[in-house]
Amino acid sequence: MKRAPLLSLLLVLTLSGCGAYFNQPVGVEKAAIGEPTPSTSALKSLPPPKEPVVIGVYKFRDQTGQYKPTETGSTFSTAVTQGATSILIKALEDSKWFTPIERENLANLMNERNIIRSTRQEYNKDQNAPEMQLAPLLYAGVLLEGGVISYDSNIITGGYGARYFGAGGSTRYKQDRITIYLRLVSTSNGKILKTIYVSKTILSQSVDASLFRYVDFKRLLEVETGFTKNEPIQMAITEAIEKGVEGLIIEGIRDNIWEAKAPIAKLTELINNYDAEKQDADVSGLYGRHFTERRARYGIEIGGGTTLINGDYPNAELKPMIRGGLKYFFWPNFNMTASLSPSWFGNKNYLDVGYLIGDLNFELLVLPYDRCTPYIYGGGGLGINSAYENLHTKIQFGLGVEYLLTDNFGIKLYGENNITFSDKVDYLVMGKRDDYYWRFGAGITYYFPKQKYPNKAMKKHVEESKRGTGYTNGFPEN
């Protein structure tokens, strides 16, 4: 029975990566066609163009200058593939929107064409026959520039583990990140038509378990197992490039750089989904945190908990309390809360009294844009008993944590210390120290729905646009 928690831990650590653990390579594998990425299917499912665009890619370079990191430093091997141009051309071809032309090794192509011409001239048997002309080279209407501009190692590292009497296990992880930029340039006037920025994280994980124990006198049992998974950097770059090409196509449709052969309704849905994804990215931080104002300006809260008095009587007892209040946010991380709390205080065999307590607090949220945030607060208040006597003033401070179930409902836990300026809260004056008490509670906060429009001018503009323009996201309704 004592070993059950340890065995459960080892089982969880093992099964968390069973896909890799039970598919370990034990023999030579055949060559296989390259795997698709999650962005490949989205790129191939885009609506077709009215006419493919001839595009040239001279060089999509590794601009990071990053060498592959190791535990002892770095090696002379680059961390990023030097063949990103080939990956980009493959993505352009898969999209069916572009006709890529050879520009990376243009000198080789021109040299080969010269060889063809000289060979035809030298071995032309009929000198009077007209010379066969080579087909003209395609020229690009647009160029695609850019590169892999960043490779950041170990932006997140961590892990956990446990060991008990020589048996245990652990897991570790680290996350890297690559960033690419795509730049679309018009060859007629050199104007930069569009710039796309995409980033992708690269995850590495390791899991190991071991047993080191004496099973008998001079008999030692030692067992080790584990595995490591590293996301291929080439796959990460491929996915980022494919996502960039997808964004380039959709933004080009939206800005009328090119046209798609699809119904307006389908294009509108495609652009709306892409814009929603961009808006979500605009309010997200580096580690996936969303910087949106989740809480409305006004809120109402109810809850309850317990009180514990520290007065002149011994053997204080926990007594109930009820709390209700109103909140007003000055800023997303700072608000004012006014509350009323029927509360009871008691000491075993000595005291059992009730007070109505009013508080005015100022709260500071540590992570105002996250669903779960700790907060600290402080303020002042007063309390009065049921006979409207024995009034006492006080200051209070505390800390808590709130979790938003939705943008309108949150649950919270908190604890606070109340320092009074009276020694008669327990109806007994003794000594020089004033009475004080603790309160611990939980509650639910309802945040009133936000206004759909930030002001009347915006509301009027949107309503007039719906009535008069006849367009939806830049496309005619009919």
FENZIMO-V387422 format. One record per backbone hydrogen bond with DSSP energy under -1.0 kcal/mol. CO is the residue of the C=O (numbers start at 1). NH is the residue of the N-H. If there is no record, write none. Layout:
CO,NH ; CO,NH
This chain:
3,7 ; 4,8 ; 5,9 ; 6,10 ; 7,11 ; 8,12 ; 9,13 ; 10,14 ; 11,15 ; 12,16 ; 14,17 ; 15,18 ; 17,20 ; 17,21 ; 18,22 ; 37,40 ; 39,43 ; 40,44 ; 41,45 ; 48,261 ; 53,99 ; 54,141 ; 54,142 ; 55,101 ; 56,144 ; 61,148 ; 66,79 ; 68,75 ; 70,73 ; 73,70 ; 77,68 ; 83,87 ; 84,88 ; 85,89 ; 86,90 ; 87,91 ; 88,92 ; 89,93 ; 90,94 ; 91,95 ; 97,53 ; 99,55 ; 103,106 ; 105,109 ; 106,110 ; 107,111 ; 108,112 ; 109,113 ; 110,114 ; 111,115 ; 112,116 ; 113,117 ; 114,118 ; 115,119 ; 116,120 ; 117,121 ; 118,122 ; 119,123 ; 141,187 ; 142,56 ; 143,185 ; 145,183 ; 147,181 ; 148,63 ; 150,179 ; 152,177 ; 156,175 ; 158,173 ; 160,171 ; 162,169 ; 164,167 ; 166,212 ; 167,164 ; 168,210 ; 169,162 ; 170,208 ; 171,160 ; 172,206 ; 173,158 ; 174,204 ; 175,155 ; 175,156 ; 176,202 ; 177,152 ; 178,200 ; 179,149 ; 179,150 ; 180,198 ; 181,147 ; 182,196 ; 183,145 ; 184,193 ; 184,194 ; 185,143 ; 186,190 ; 191,186 ; 194,184 ; 196,182 ; 198,180 ; 200,178 ; 202,176 ; 203,231 ; 204,174 ; 205,229 ; 206,172 ; 207,227 ; 208,170 ; 209,225 ; 210,168 ; 211,223 ; 213,221 ; 216,219 ; 219,215 ; 219,216 ; 221,213 ; 223,211 ; 225,209 ; 227,207 ; 229,205 ; 232,236 ; 233,237 ; 234,238 ; 235,239 ; 236,240 ; 237,241 ; 238,242 ; 239,243 ; 240,244 ; 241,245 ; 242,246 ; 243,247 ; 244,248 ; 245,249 ; 246,250 ; 247,251 ; 248,252 ; 249,253 ; 250,254 ; 251,255 ; 252,257 ; 252,258 ; 253,256 ; 259,50 ; 260,262 ; 263,267 ; 264,268 ; 265,269 ; 266,270 ; 267,271 ; 268,272 ; 269,273 ; 270,274 ; 271,275 ; 272,276 ; 273,277 ; 274,278 ; 275,279 ; 276,280 ; 277,281 ; 278,282 ; 279,283 ; 281,284 ; 283,291 ; 285,288 ; 289,285 ; 292,294 ; 297,329 ; 298,448 ; 299,327 ; 300,446 ; 301,325 ; 302,444 ; 303,323 ; 304,442 ; 305,321 ; 306,440 ; 307,319 ; 308,438 ; 310,436 ; 315,348 ; 319,307 ; 320,344 ; 321,305 ; 323,303 ; 324,340 ; 325,301 ; 326,338 ; 327,299 ; 328,336 ; 331,334 ; 333,365 ; 334,330 ; 334,331 ; 335,363 ; 336,328 ; 337,361 ; 338,326 ; 339,359 ; 340,324 ; 341,357 ; 342,322 ; 343,355 ; 345,353 ; 346,317 ; 347,350 ; 347,351 ; 351,347 ; 353,345 ; 355,343 ; 356,384 ; 357,341 ; 358,382 ; 359,339 ; 360,380 ; 361,337 ; 362,378 ; 363,335 ; 364,376 ; 367,370 ; 371,404 ; 373,402 ; 374,366 ; 375,400 ; 376,364 ; 377,398 ; 378,362 ; 379,396 ; 380,360 ; 381,394 ; 382,358 ; 383,392 ; 384,356 ; 385,388 ; 389,385 ; 392,383 ; 393,421 ; 394,381 ; 395,419 ; 396,379 ; 397,417 ; 398,377 ; 399,415 ; 400,375 ; 401,413 ; 402,373 ; 403,411 ; 408,447 ; 409,405 ; 409,406 ; 410,445 ; 411,403 ; 412,443 ; 413,401 ; 414,441 ; 415,399 ; 416,439 ; 417,397 ; 418,437 ; 419,395 ; 422,435 ; 424,427 ; 435,420 ; 436,310 ; 437,418 ; 438,308 ; 439,416 ; 440,306 ; 441,414 ; 442,304 ; 443,412 ; 444,302 ; 445,410 ; 446,300 ; 455,459 ; 456,460 ; 457,461 ; 458,462 ; 459,463 ; 460,464 ; 461,465 ; 462,466 ; 463,467 ; 464,468 ; 465,469 ; 470,477 ; 472,475 ; 475,472
